[in-house]
Amino acid sequence: MEETMQEGLCLRIYLSESDRIDGKPAVEAILELCQACGLKAVSVLRGIEGLGEHGIHSTSFLSLSSSLPLLVEAIDSKALIEAAVEQLRPHLIGKFVAIWPVSLLRTP
């Protein structure tokens, strides 16, 4: 069986653990929206340190921050990512979002 390459997009949303959307943790709300949009390759990465609007956030022993950085990253077809972004847009006011082209390798 032959592997196929497809053009797609990568979506990355920068959050912090303390962010909330519609009364629930932002990462939970975003994952639910991504699932509702049909995205299948979505990961949440927890940062150990980050620099944001309110300074440096760290997991250092002396600073037990509850506002550590989180990244939600999704890769999928251009059409699905673009549709998801339109659904997510009203919930991402004030958040940093990055989107770039990727080549998707679908293996058998």
Sequence and secondary structure as in RCSB ss.txt:
>XXXX:A:sequence
MEETMQEGLCLRIYLSESDRIDGKPAVEAILELCQACGLKAVSVLRGIEGLGEHGIHSTSFLSLSSSLPLLVEAI
DSKALIEAAVEQLRPHLIGKFVAIWPVSLLRTP
>XXXX:A:secstr
   EEEEEEEEEEEEETT EETTEEHHHHHHHHHHHTT  EEEEEE SEEEETTEEEE  TT   S  EEEEEEE
EEHHHHHHHHHHHGGG TT EEEEEEEEEEE  
